[in-house]
Amino acid sequence: MVGKTVVVSGATSGIGWESLLALAGQGAAVIGIGRSAERCQQAEARLRAAYPQVRAAYCLADLSSQAQVRRAAAEIRGLLAGGDFPPLAALVNNAGIYAERRVWTEDGVESTFAVNHLAAFLLTAELMDALRAAPGGGRVVTVSSASHYRTWMNPERAARPRLYLGLWAYKVSKLANVLFTYELNRRFPPQEVRAFAVDPGLIRTDIGVKGPRGISSWVWAQRAKKGRPPQVPAQTVVYLCAQAALQTSADFYWRDLQSKTPSRTAQRADLAAELWAVSRALCGMTGE
């Protein structure tokens, strides 16, 4: 990864932090995105303590806000253009939330769908020119979940559900991650960009217990105690960013350094295309 820059969202804790740390250990320049200024500063200090020579920066952004996603992307493009960072080789869309109760963002979108899918979609679009220009082709790695299995979605309704159940909204957003990956690979040639979705398995993180607490948050906390450390899926994230031979791979869904078959729904071309169109509209984009 020497001579390459990787951007990681949700990079102050959990899978995002462990991925960023491991990528820096492989020689990559890294740019993290976090929503807390204090936690970004603490994470950068820990990173520099581990790797004093690392080229690193953190961008502050609440990814539920499309304006802040665009601002972070502009800041990243500025860092890349400034000469202190090598070309952008990979984007890791890791940031995610679980919301016990329905919350609307400033853009009028349900918050789980906004952070877990739309932020990844928009950030990727904003950095796509840089990724496509990467020597050997760029990578987009999005952290999904096995919860996308046995899940269906209506893209129009996913953004603004009439009824809300936190666990179902989370499952739908993770299905959206895989559909986004599928459609991204269909739209761009592999020599320009290749996209992968990662199934991390059950991980010990605090994603399910942030914010207002309820019964499903309690269940999530109990299950997480049995989970694996975030360093495990971080290995797969790094592998998908680093392995040159994967640029032309047809396998796009991975767990534990091995490809897996995603759900049939996640491979529906019509649904993936519809989600892409709806996502563009929600982000105020025009054209294709």
C-alpha positions as CSV (number, residue, x, y, z in Angstrom):
1,M,0.0,0.0,0.0
2,V,3.0,2.3,-0.1
3,G,2.4,5.2,-2.4
4,K,-1.4,5.0,-2.1
5,T,-4.0,6.8,-0.1
6,V,-7.1,5.2,1.5
7,V,-10.1,7.0,2.9
8,V,-12.0,5.3,5.7
9,S,-15.3,6.5,7.1
10,G,-16.3,5.8,10.7
11,A,-12.6,5.6,11.4
12,T,-12.5,6.5,15.2
13,S,-13.5,3.1,16.6
14,G,-14.5,-0.4,15.7
15,I,-13.9,-1.9,12.2
16,G,-13.1,1.5,10.7
17,W,-10.4,2.3,13.2
18,E,-8.8,-1.2,13.0
19,S,-8.9,-1.0,9.2
20,L,-7.3,2.4,9.1
21,L,-4.6,1.3,11.6
22,A,-3.9,-1.9,9.6
23,L,-3.7,0.0,6.3
24,A,-1.2,2.5,7.8
25,G,0.8,-0.5,9.0
26,Q,0.9,-1.6,5.4
27,G,2.4,1.7,4.4
28,A,-0.7,3.5,3.1
29,A,-1.4,7.2,3.6
30,V,-4.8,7.3,5.4
31,I,-7.6,9.9,5.7
32,G,-10.3,9.1,8.3
33,I,-13.7,10.5,8.7
34,G,-15.5,10.8,12.1
35,R,-18.3,12.8,13.5
36,S,-16.7,13.8,16.8
37,A,-13.9,16.3,16.8
38,E,-12.5,14.9,20.1
39,R,-12.6,11.3,18.9
40,C,-11.0,12.3,15.6
41,Q,-8.1,14.0,17.5
42,Q,-7.7,11.1,19.8
43,A,-7.7,8.6,17.0
44,E,-5.1,10.5,15.0
45,A,-2.9,10.8,18.1
46,R,-3.1,7.0,18.6
47,L,-2.3,6.4,15.0
48,R,0.7,8.7,15.0
49,A,1.9,7.0,18.2
50,A,1.8,3.7,16.5
51,Y,3.3,4.9,13.2
52,P,5.2,8.2,13.6
53,Q,6.0,8.5,9.9
54,V,2.4,8.0,8.7
55,R,0.8,10.5,6.4
56,A,-2.6,10.9,7.9
57,A,-5.5,13.3,8.4
58,Y,-9.0,13.2,9.8
59,C,-12.0,15.0,8.4
60,L,-15.0,15.9,10.6
61,A,-18.4,15.1,9.3
62,D,-21.8,14.0,10.4
63,L,-22.6,11.6,7.5
64,S,-26.4,11.9,8.1
65,S,-26.0,15.4,6.4
66,Q,-25.5,15.4,2.7
67,A,-24.0,18.9,3.0
68,Q,-21.4,17.6,5.4
69,V,-20.6,14.5,3.2
70,R,-19.9,16.9,0.3
71,R,-17.8,19.1,2.5
72,A,-15.7,16.2,3.7
73,A,-15.3,15.0,0.1
74,A,-14.1,18.5,-0.9
75,E,-11.7,18.5,2.0
76,I,-10.3,15.1,0.9
77,R,-9.9,16.3,-2.7
78,G,-8.0,19.3,-1.4
79,L,-5.7,17.1,0.6
80,L,-5.1,14.9,-2.4
81,A,-4.4,18.0,-4.6
82,G,-2.1,19.6,-2.1
83,G,0.8,17.2,-2.8
84,D,1.2,15.7,0.7
85,F,-0.9,12.6,-0.1
86,P,-0.3,10.1,-2.9
87,P,-3.2,9.2,-5.3
88,L,-6.4,7.9,-3.9
89,A,-6.4,4.1,-4.3
90,A,-9.4,3.0,-2.2
91,L,-12.4,4.2,-0.3
92,V,-13.7,2.2,2.7
93,N,-17.4,3.0,3.4
94,N,-17.5,1.7,7.0
95,A,-19.6,4.3,8.9
96,G,-22.9,2.9,10.1
97,I,-25.6,3.4,12.8
98,Y,-28.4,1.6,14.3
99,A,-31.4,3.7,15.3
100,E,-33.9,2.3,17.8
101,R,-36.4,5.0,16.8
102,R,-37.1,6.7,13.5
103,V,-35.2,10.0,13.1
104,W,-35.4,12.2,10.1
105,T,-32.2,13.9,8.8
106,E,-32.0,17.5,7.7
107,D,-32.5,16.2,4.2
108,G,-35.8,14.5,5.1
109,V,-34.4,10.9,4.9
110,E,-34.7,8.2,7.6
111,S,-31.4,8.3,9.5
112,T,-30.3,4.7,9.2
113,F,-30.8,4.6,5.5
114,A,-29.1,8.1,5.2
115,V,-25.9,7.1,7.1
116,N,-25.6,3.5,6.2
117,H,-26.4,3.8,2.5
118,L,-26.8,7.3,1.1
119,A,-23.6,8.6,2.7
120,A,-21.6,5.8,1.1
121,F,-23.3,6.4,-2.2
122,L,-22.7,10.1,-2.2
123,L,-19.1,10.0,-0.8
124,T,-18.3,7.4,-3.5
125,A,-19.8,9.7,-6.2
126,E,-17.9,12.7,-4.9
127,L,-14.5,10.8,-5.0
128,M,-15.2,8.8,-8.1
129,D,-13.0,10.8,-10.5
130,A,-10.0,10.3,-8.1
131,L,-10.7,6.6,-7.7
132,R,-11.0,6.0,-11.5
133,A,-7.7,7.8,-12.0
134,A,-5.8,5.5,-9.5
135,P,-3.0,3.6,-11.1
136,G,-4.2,0.1,-11.7
137,G,-7.8,1.1,-10.8
138,G,-9.5,2.2,-7.6
139,R,-11.4,0.2,-5.0
140,V,-14.6,0.8,-3.1
141,V,-15.0,-1.4,-0.1
142,T,-18.4,-1.1,1.8
143,V,-19.1,-2.8,5.1
144,S,-22.4,-4.6,4.8
145,S,-23.8,-7.5,7.0
146,A,-25.2,-11.0,6.8
147,S,-28.4,-9.3,7.9
148,H,-29.1,-8.5,4.3
149,Y,-30.1,-12.1,3.8
150,R,-33.9,-12.8,4.0
151,T,-34.5,-9.0,3.5
152,W,-36.4,-7.2,0.8
153,M,-36.7,-3.5,0.1
154,N,-38.7,-0.8,-1.8
155,P,-36.1,1.8,-2.5
156,E,-38.6,4.7,-2.5
157,R,-40.1,3.6,0.8
158,A,-36.7,2.7,2.4
159,A,-35.8,6.4,2.6
160,R,-39.1,7.5,4.1
161,P,-40.8,4.5,5.7
162,R,-44.4,4.9,6.9
163,L,-43.8,2.4,9.7
164,Y,-40.5,1.9,11.5
165,L,-38.7,-1.0,13.2
166,G,-35.0,-0.3,13.9
167,L,-33.8,-3.8,13.2
168,W,-35.6,-4.0,9.9
169,A,-34.3,-0.5,8.8
170,Y,-30.8,-1.7,9.6
171,K,-31.3,-4.9,7.5
172,V,-32.6,-2.9,4.6
173,S,-29.7,-0.5,4.7
174,K,-27.2,-3.4,4.6
175,L,-29.1,-4.9,1.6
176,A,-28.7,-1.5,0.0
177,N,-24.9,-1.7,0.6
178,V,-24.7,-5.0,-1.4
179,L,-27.0,-3.7,-4.2
180,F,-24.9,-0.6,-4.4
181,T,-21.8,-2.6,-4.8
182,Y,-23.4,-4.8,-7.4
183,E,-24.6,-1.8,-9.5
184,L,-21.3,0.0,-9.1
185,N,-19.5,-2.9,-10.7
186,R,-22.0,-3.1,-13.5
187,R,-21.6,0.6,-14.4
188,F,-17.8,0.9,-14.3
189,P,-15.2,-1.2,-16.0
190,P,-12.9,-3.1,-13.6
191,Q,-9.8,-1.4,-14.9
192,E,-11.2,1.9,-13.5
193,V,-12.9,0.9,-10.3
194,R,-13.8,-2.3,-8.5
195,A,-16.3,-2.5,-5.6
196,F,-16.6,-5.1,-2.8
197,A,-19.0,-5.6,0.1
198,V,-17.8,-7.1,3.3
199,D,-19.7,-9.3,5.7
200,P,-18.0,-8.7,9.0
201,G,-19.9,-11.3,11.0
202,L,-21.0,-10.6,14.6
203,I,-18.5,-8.1,16.0
204,R,-18.0,-6.6,19.4
205,T,-18.8,-3.0,18.7
206,D,-21.2,-0.4,20.3
207,I,-23.1,0.4,17.1
208,G,-26.3,-1.0,18.5
209,V,-26.2,0.7,21.9
210,K,-25.6,4.3,20.9
211,G,-28.4,6.9,21.2
212,P,-31.8,6.2,22.8
213,R,-32.1,2.7,24.4
214,G,-34.9,0.2,23.9
215,I,-35.5,-3.5,23.9
216,S,-33.6,-4.2,20.6
217,S,-30.6,-2.2,21.8
218,W,-30.5,-4.5,24.9
219,V,-30.7,-7.5,22.6
220,W,-28.0,-6.1,20.4
221,A,-25.7,-5.5,23.5
222,Q,-26.2,-9.1,24.7
223,R,-25.4,-10.5,21.2
224,A,-22.4,-8.3,20.8
225,K,-20.8,-9.9,23.9
226,K,-20.4,-13.1,21.8
227,G,-19.0,-11.3,18.8
228,R,-15.5,-11.3,17.3
229,P,-13.0,-8.4,17.7
230,P,-13.1,-5.8,15.0
231,Q,-9.6,-6.7,13.9
232,V,-11.0,-9.8,12.2
233,P,-13.1,-8.1,9.5
234,A,-10.4,-5.4,9.2
235,Q,-8.2,-8.0,7.8
236,T,-10.6,-8.6,4.9
237,V,-11.0,-4.8,4.4
238,V,-7.3,-4.4,4.0
239,Y,-7.1,-7.5,1.7
240,L,-9.7,-6.1,-0.6
241,C,-7.9,-2.7,-0.7
242,A,-4.5,-4.2,-1.3
243,Q,-4.6,-7.3,-3.6
244,A,-4.0,-6.2,-7.1
245,A,-5.3,-9.5,-8.5
246,L,-8.8,-8.7,-7.3
247,Q,-9.2,-5.8,-9.7
248,T,-10.8,-8.1,-12.3
249,S,-12.5,-10.5,-9.8
250,A,-16.1,-11.3,-10.4
251,D,-16.6,-12.0,-6.6
252,F,-17.9,-8.9,-4.9
253,Y,-19.2,-10.2,-1.5
254,W,-16.6,-11.3,1.0
255,R,-16.1,-12.6,4.6
256,D,-13.0,-13.7,6.3
257,L,-10.7,-13.4,3.2
258,Q,-13.1,-15.6,1.2
259,S,-15.8,-14.8,-1.3
260,K,-19.4,-15.6,-0.5
261,T,-22.6,-15.7,-2.4
262,P,-24.9,-12.8,-1.4
263,S,-28.7,-13.2,-1.3
264,R,-30.6,-13.5,-4.6
265,T,-32.3,-10.2,-3.8
266,A,-28.9,-8.5,-3.6
267,Q,-28.1,-9.7,-7.1
268,R,-31.4,-8.4,-8.7
269,A,-30.3,-6.1,-11.5
270,D,-33.6,-4.3,-11.7
271,L,-33.6,-3.6,-7.9
272,A,-30.0,-2.4,-8.0
273,A,-30.7,-0.1,-10.9
274,E,-33.8,1.3,-9.1
275,L,-31.9,1.9,-5.9
276,W,-29.2,3.7,-7.9
277,A,-31.8,6.0,-9.5
278,V,-33.6,6.7,-6.2
279,S,-30.3,7.4,-4.5
280,R,-29.3,9.9,-7.1
281,A,-32.6,11.6,-6.8
282,L,-32.4,11.7,-3.0
283,C,-28.9,13.3,-3.3
284,G,-30.1,15.9,-5.8
285,M,-28.1,14.5,-8.7
286,T,-29.2,14.8,-12.3
287,G,-28.7,12.5,-15.3
288,E,-27.4,8.9,-15.0
